[in-house]
């Protein structure tokens, strides 16, 4: 069985960021059916939170420039 097929049929995965073993429901799935390597919580802390902070800082700078 190929590695892709093993991951598609897995019931739990290990997050590469925090190292916790979690059910696949805690991971985002790509269009190809393969799960991402970061759990939803780590994904939020790595990608979503910093982008929100950048947006807030950019909006504050725009307000000060006016």
N, C-alpha and C positions, 0 to 999 in steps of 0.2 A: 504494500500500500504506500502510495506516495505521501510525502510530508504534508502537502496541501490537503489531501483527503483526510489524513489523521486530524488535522486542525479543524476541518469542517465538521467532523463528527465528535470532537472532544466535548466533554461536559464541564471541565474545569481547566483553567490555564494559569500560568504563573506570570505575574506582571514583571516586566524587565526593569521597571523603575523602582518599585517598592519591594519586590520580591515576595509579595503575598500570593497565595494560591486562592483563586476566586472562581466562582461559577462563570460560565461564558456570558451570562446575562449582564455582567459588570464590565464587559468589553464591547467596544464598537465594532461593527462588522463592515468590511469594505464591500464594494459592489461585486467583487469576485467571490464573495462568500468566506473569505479568510478574515480572521479577527485581528485587530490591531494589537500591538505588543504592550501598550500601556492601558491600565484599567481606567475607567471613567474618571475617578478621582485624580489620578496622576495626570491624565490628559487635561483636565480642567486646570490644574496647577501649572502645567508646562506651557499650555497654549492659550486657553481662554482668558485666564486671569491677567497675564501680562498684556494681552492685546486690549483688554478693557482699560487697564491702567494707562497704556499709551494713548488710547482715545480720550480719556479724561484729561490727561496732561495736555494733549493737543488742543482740546476745547478750551481749557483754561488759558493757554497761550494766545489763542485767537481772541478771547474776551479781553485780555490785557492789551492786545495790539489795537483794539478799537478805540 
